[in-house]
Amino acid sequence: MAKPIEYRFCTGPWNFSEGRDPYGPETRAAESFDWKLAALKKLGFDAMMFHDDDAVPDLENKSATEVLKEAKSLRKRLKSEGIAAEMVAPRLWFAPQTIDGAYTNNDKKLRRYAIDRSKQAIDIANELDTDLLVLWLAREGSYIRESKNARRCVDYLVEACDAMLAHDPNIRLAIEPKPNEPMDVAYIPTIGHALALAQLTHDPKRVGTLIESAHAILAGLDPADEIDFAMAFDKLWSLHLNDQNGLKFDQDKPFGSANLRVAFNQVRALERNGYGRRGEFVGFDVHPFRTTRPEHLLKHLDNSRRTFLRLVEKARSFPEKSAQALIADRNYQDLDQLVLEHLMGK
């Protein structure tokens, strides 16, 4: 029997949020990067996720040499603290050039801007000693469907991926799907779409996926099914666990907060597929509630990790033989109760 996986955990600087939501401003003061790095270690996390401008603030106003120098300095800092950089993602959705899309913008010059910035993000990733570039295609869609040619946009996305793959022979691209928000409807809403897009690139083996629980729920899907699907292709390279209360705006609730059973099944899917056995991290893309006071600012991360580890125990102690007997008898009613009682501790 294989040795049980010892999971490693990561989160991003943005997960220490200031309380802003779509309808209101910040409710807490911002904390410094030094504070966040110390908090990461205090929580027992192993790595930090980065957007390009998390790693190098204000990078748009710095030369390429300055950007790489700052990235190299950050790498030394992380190494001294015993923290790895899990991934880098170009934060294209914030740029004024990408209001109407980045890689799928109607303007060729602005598509070139998006690709060039992504190449720079790859250079930053190299300096931080990670080979994973995450692509959240946040504005690759449209507000008005007639404003873009969706067929042509698939070509644009492939062109962008190919340019990134050609820029560095070792970089891996992990596409993070989401069906909507900030765009009205996105072109790559699910893991199936992301994997199909990968097959059109010139090196599909280097194009995989990142699953976020809330994004799957927003697409009306079960995150556990998305995990199983991606891992059937050996293409789940990163993970953002959180929770979501229905088809609302992206809530990034603590893992298991809204639906413990859905969270349990995600952990079961990770366990049965061996996620983490090759060093993959479990990321928590969660935010504290808007009402959270500063002294409780780490609870959402600590609680997500605690819930995950408790659900690992539940997954490993699940009465599989009893479940299989009920499945063979097609007695799904009692199987349903078996799961509930196992989660409730009976």
C-alpha positions in Angstrom: 0.0 0.0 0.0 1.3 3.4 -0.9 2.4 5.7 1.9 -0.3 8.3 2.7 0.4 11.7 1.2 1.7 14.4 3.5 0.0 17.5 2.0 1.8 20.8 1.6 -0.1 24.1 1.7 0.1 27.5 0.1 -1.8 30.7 -0.2 -1.4 34.1 -1.9 -0.8 37.7 -0.5 -4.2 38.6 -1.8 -5.8 36.1 0.6 -5.0 38.5 3.5 -7.7 40.8 2.2 -8.8 44.2 3.4 -12.5 43.4 3.4 -13.5 45.0 0.1 -16.5 43.3 -1.7 -18.4 44.3 -4.9 -20.5 46.7 -2.9 -18.2 48.3 -0.4 -14.7 49.5 0.3 -12.0 48.1 2.7 -12.9 47.4 6.3 -9.4 46.7 7.5 -6.0 48.3 7.0 -3.6 46.6 4.6 -0.8 44.5 6.0 2.8 44.6 4.7 4.3 41.8 2.7 6.7 41.1 5.6 3.7 40.6 7.9 2.1 38.2 5.4 5.2 36.2 5.0 5.6 35.9 8.8 1.9 34.9 9.0 2.4 32.2 6.4 5.2 30.6 8.5 3.1 31.0 11.7 0.3 29.0 10.0 2.6 26.2 8.9 2.2 26.8 5.2 5.0 25.8 2.8 4.7 28.1 -0.2 3.3 31.4 -1.4 1.4 32.0 -4.7 2.2 35.2 -6.6 0.8 37.4 -9.3 3.6 39.1 -11.2 3.0 42.4 -9.5 2.9 40.7 -6.1 6.4 39.5 -6.7 7.5 42.8 -8.2 5.3 45.7 -7.2 4.7 48.5 -9.7 6.5 46.4 -12.4 4.9 48.4 -15.2 7.1 51.4 -14.2 10.3 49.4 -14.0 12.8 48.2 -16.6 13.2 44.5 -17.4 16.5 44.5 -15.6 15.0 46.1 -12.5 12.1 43.6 -12.5 14.4 40.6 -12.6 16.7 42.1 -10.0 13.7 42.5 -7.6 12.5 38.9 -8.4 15.9 37.5 -7.6 16.0 39.4 -4.3 12.6 38.0 -3.5 13.8 34.5 -4.2 16.7 34.9 -1.7 14.2 36.2 0.9 11.9 33.3 0.4 14.7 30.8 0.5 16.0 32.3 3.8 12.5 31.9 5.3 12.1 28.3 4.0 9.1 29.3 1.8 8.7 28.2 -1.8 7.1 30.1 -4.7 4.3 27.9 -5.9 3.4 29.7 -9.1 3.3 33.1 -10.8 0.3 34.5 -12.7 0.2 37.6 -14.9 -2.4 40.0 -13.4 -3.8 41.0 -16.8 -7.3 41.8 -15.6 -6.1 44.9 -13.7 -4.3 46.6 -16.6 -6.1 49.4 -18.4 -5.0 47.9 -21.7 -7.2 44.8 -21.0 -10.6 46.3 -20.3 -12.0 44.4 -23.3 -9.8 41.3 -22.9 -6.1 40.4 -22.8 -5.3 37.6 -25.2 -8.7 38.0 -26.9 -8.7 41.8 -27.2 -9.9 43.0 -30.6 -6.9 45.3 -30.8 -3.7 43.4 -32.0 -1.4 45.8 -30.1 -3.2 45.1 -26.8 -3.1 41.4 -27.4 0.7 41.8 -27.9 0.9 43.7 -24.6 -0.8 40.8 -22.9 1.6 38.2 -24.4 4.7 40.4 -23.6 3.6 40.8 -20.0 3.0 37.0 -19.7 6.5 36.4 -21.0 7.9 38.7 -18.4 5.9 36.8 -15.8 7.6 33.6 -17.0 11.0 35.4 -16.5 9.9 36.3 -12.9 8.8 32.6 -12.4 12.2 31.5 -13.4 13.9 33.8 -10.9 11.6 32.5 -8.2 12.4 28.9 -9.1 9.0 27.8 -10.2 8.1 26.4 -13.6 4.3 27.0 -13.2 2.6 30.0 -14.8 -1.1 30.2 -14.0 -3.5 31.7 -16.5 -6.7 33.0 -15.0 -8.4 34.1 -18.2 -10.4 36.7 -16.4 -11.3 39.0 -19.2 -11.2 36.4 -22.0 -14.9 36.6 -22.9 -17.3 39.4 -23.7 -19.9 41.7 -22.2 -21.8 41.8 -25.6 -21.5 38.6 -27.6 -21.6 40.4 -30.9 -18.6 42.4 -30.0 -16.2 39.5 -30.6 -15.7 36.5 -32.9 -15.6 33.6 -30.4 -14.1 31.3 -33.0 -11.3 33.7 -33.7 -10.8 34.1 -30.0 -9.9 30.5 -29.7 -7.1 31.1 -32.2 -6.0 34.1 -30.2 -5.8 32.0 -27.0 -3.8 29.3 -28.7 -1.5 31.9 -30.2 -0.9 33.3 -26.7 -0.2 29.9 -25.2 2.2 29.0 -28.0 4.1 32.3 -27.6 4.5 31.5 -23.9 5.6 27.9 -24.5 8.1 29.1 -27.1 9.5 31.7 -24.7 10.7 29.1 -22.3 11.1 25.3 -23.0 10.5 24.4 -19.3 7.5 26.5 -18.4 4.2 24.8 -17.7 0.9 26.7 -18.2 -2.0 25.9 -15.8 -5.3 27.3 -17.0 -7.7 28.3 -14.3 -11.3 28.3 -15.7 -14.2 30.4 -14.5 -17.6 30.8 -16.2 -18.2 34.4 -15.5 -17.2 37.5 -13.5 -15.7 39.9 -14.3 -16.8 39.1 -17.9 -20.5 38.4 -18.5 -19.6 35.0 -20.1 -16.1 33.5 -20.4 -14.7 31.5 -23.3 -13.0 28.9 -21.1 -15.5 28.2 -18.4 -14.7 24.7 -17.3 -11.8 22.2 -17.0 -13.1 20.4 -20.1 -12.7 23.7 -22.1 -9.2 24.2 -20.7 -8.0 20.7 -21.6 -9.5 21.0 -25.1 -7.6 24.3 -25.6 -4.4 22.6 -24.5 -4.7 20.1 -27.3 -4.6 22.9 -29.9 -1.2 24.2 -28.6 2.1 23.1 -30.1 3.1 21.4 -26.8 -0.1 20.0 -25.1 2.0 18.2 -22.5 3.0 21.5 -21.0 -0.5 22.9 -20.7 -2.6 21.8 -17.8 -5.1 23.1 -15.3 -5.8 24.7 -12.0 -9.1 24.0 -10.3 -10.8 26.5 -8.0 -13.7 25.1 -6.0 -15.9 28.2 -6.2 -15.3 28.5 -10.0 -16.6 25.0 -10.6 -19.7 25.7 -8.4 -20.3 29.0 -10.3 -20.4 26.8 -13.5 -23.1 24.6 -11.9 -20.6 21.7 -11.5 -19.3 19.6 -8.7 -15.6 20.5 -7.9 -14.9 16.8 -7.1 -15.9 15.8 -10.6 -13.7 18.5 -12.1 -10.8 17.2 -10.0 -11.4 13.6 -11.2 -11.7 14.7 -14.8 -8.5 16.8 -14.8 -6.5 14.0 -13.0 -7.8 11.4 -15.6 -5.6 13.4 -18.0 -2.8 13.9 -15.5 -3.4 17.6 -15.8 -4.2 18.9 -12.4 -1.1 20.9 -11.5 -2.5 23.4 -8.9 -5.5 23.8 -6.7 -7.5 26.6 -5.1 -9.8 25.2 -2.5 -12.5 27.4 -1.1 -16.3 27.4 -0.9 -19.2 29.2 -2.6 -22.9 29.6 -1.5 -24.6 29.1 -4.9 -24.5 31.1 -8.1 -23.5 34.4 -6.6 -20.4 36.6 -7.1 -17.1 34.8 -6.3 -17.2 34.5 -2.5 -14.0 32.7 -1.7 -15.4 31.4 1.6 -13.2 29.2 3.8 -13.0 25.6 2.6 -16.0 23.6 3.7 -17.8 26.7 5.0 -20.9 26.4 2.8 -21.1 22.7 2.0 -19.1 20.2 4.0 -20.1 17.2 2.0 -19.0 18.8 -1.3 -15.7 19.6 0.4 -15.4 16.0 1.6 -15.8 14.7 -1.9 -13.1 17.0 -3.2 -10.7 15.6 -0.6 -11.8 12.0 -1.5 -11.0 12.8 -5.2 -7.6 14.2 -4.3 -6.9 11.1 -2.2 -7.9 8.5 -4.8 -5.9 10.3 -7.5 -2.8 10.8 -5.5 -2.7 14.5 -5.8 0.4 15.9 -4.0 2.5 12.8 -4.5 4.7 14.7 -7.0 5.0 17.7 -4.8 1.8 19.6 -5.9 0.5 22.1 -3.3 -2.9 22.5 -1.8 -3.8 26.1 -2.2 -6.5 28.0 -0.2 -7.8 30.9 -2.2 -10.0 32.1 0.6 -10.8 35.5 2.1 -11.8 36.5 5.6 -15.3 37.6 6.0 -15.9 41.4 5.5 -16.9 41.7 9.2 -13.6 40.1 10.4 -11.6 42.2 12.9 -7.8 42.5 12.4 -7.0 40.3 15.3 -8.9 37.4 13.7 -7.3 38.0 10.2 -5.6 34.5 10.0 -8.6 32.4 11.1 -9.9 31.8 7.5 -6.6 30.3 6.5 -6.1 28.3 9.6 -9.7 27.1 9.6 -9.5 26.0 6.0 -6.3 24.0 6.7 -7.9 22.4 9.8 -11.0 21.5 7.9 -9.0 20.0 5.0 -6.9 17.8 7.4 -10.0 16.6 9.3 -11.6 15.7 6.0 -8.5 13.8 5.0 -9.0 11.8 8.2 -12.6 11.2 7.2 -11.7 10.2 3.7 -9.1 7.7 4.9 -11.4 6.2 7.5 -14.5 6.0 5.3 -16.1 2.5 5.6 -15.3 1.6 2.0 -16.4 -2.1 2.3 -19.8 -1.1 3.7 -20.2 1.5 1.0 -19.3 -1.0 -1.8 -21.8 -3.5 -0.5 -24.5 -0.9 -0.6 -23.4 0.1 -4.1 -23.6 -3.5 -5.3 -27.1 -3.7 -3.8 -28.0 -0.4 -5.5 -29.0 0.8 -2.0 -28.2 4.4 -2.5 -30.5 5.6 0.2 -28.5 3.9 2.9 -25.3 4.9 1.1 -26.5 8.5 1.4 -27.0 8.0 5.1 -23.7 6.2 5.6 -21.9 9.3 4.2 -23.9 11.7 6.4 -23.3 9.6 9.6 -19.6 9.3 8.8 -19.3 13.1 8.5 -21.4 13.6 11.6 -19.1 11.2 13.6 -21.5 8.4 14.3 
